[in-house]
Amino acid sequence: MDASKLRLLWSVVLENPPENIAKIPEAFFVTHILEQIQARVCLSADEQNAMQSYLKSKRGLILDMIQG
């Protein structure tokens, strides 16, 4: 995943209200964020897989960061 896609991912995460992100079940979290990203840019299958893996592995960090 290149730097621009990573910035977009974090931008999308930070645009979501923290209370909404925290309430999203883990199984839906990745799908929810990816849908928002794909509404802005077209991702290849490899990019989708990379973002899915990143989001799954960083969910705890994401929740910590948005909750302050």
C-alpha positions as CSV (number, residue, x, y, z in Angstrom):
1,M,0.0,0.0,0.0
2,D,1.5,3.3,-1.0
3,A,1.6,6.5,1.2
4,S,-1.3,8.2,-0.5
5,K,-3.6,5.2,0.1
6,L,-2.5,5.0,3.7
7,R,-3.2,8.8,4.2
8,L,-6.6,8.3,2.6
9,L,-7.3,5.4,5.0
10,W,-6.4,7.4,8.1
11,S,-8.4,10.4,6.7
12,V,-11.5,8.3,6.4
13,V,-11.0,6.8,9.9
14,L,-10.6,10.3,11.4
15,E,-13.7,11.6,9.6
16,N,-15.9,9.1,11.4
17,P,-17.2,10.1,14.8
18,P,-15.2,8.2,17.5
19,E,-18.4,6.9,19.1
20,N,-19.6,5.4,15.8
21,I,-16.2,3.6,15.2
22,A,-16.1,2.2,18.7
23,K,-19.6,0.8,18.3
24,I,-19.0,-1.0,15.0
25,P,-18.5,-4.7,15.5
26,E,-15.1,-6.0,14.6
27,A,-16.4,-8.1,11.7
28,F,-18.1,-5.0,10.1
29,F,-15.3,-2.5,11.0
30,V,-13.1,-3.3,8.0
31,T,-16.0,-3.4,5.6
32,H,-17.3,-0.1,6.8
33,I,-14.0,1.7,6.3
34,L,-13.3,0.1,3.0
35,E,-16.7,1.1,1.6
36,Q,-16.0,4.7,2.5
37,I,-12.5,4.5,0.8
38,Q,-13.9,2.9,-2.3
39,A,-16.5,5.6,-2.6
40,R,-13.5,8.0,-3.2
41,V,-11.0,5.9,-5.2
42,C,-11.0,2.7,-7.1
43,L,-8.9,0.1,-5.4
44,S,-7.3,-3.0,-7.1
45,A,-7.8,-6.4,-5.5
46,D,-4.3,-6.2,-4.1
47,E,-4.9,-2.8,-2.5
48,Q,-8.2,-4.0,-1.0
49,N,-6.4,-7.0,0.5
50,A,-3.6,-4.8,1.8
51,M,-6.1,-2.4,3.4
52,Q,-8.1,-5.2,4.9
53,S,-5.0,-6.7,6.5
54,Y,-3.9,-3.3,7.8
55,L,-7.2,-2.4,9.3
56,K,-7.5,-5.8,11.0
57,S,-4.1,-5.6,12.5
58,K,-4.4,-1.9,13.5
59,R,-8.0,-1.9,14.8
60,G,-6.8,-1.6,18.4
61,L,-4.5,1.3,17.6
62,I,-7.2,3.0,15.6
63,L,-9.7,2.7,18.5
64,D,-7.1,4.0,21.0
65,M,-6.2,7.0,18.8
66,I,-9.8,8.1,18.1
67,Q,-10.9,7.7,21.7
68,G,-8.1,10.0,22.8
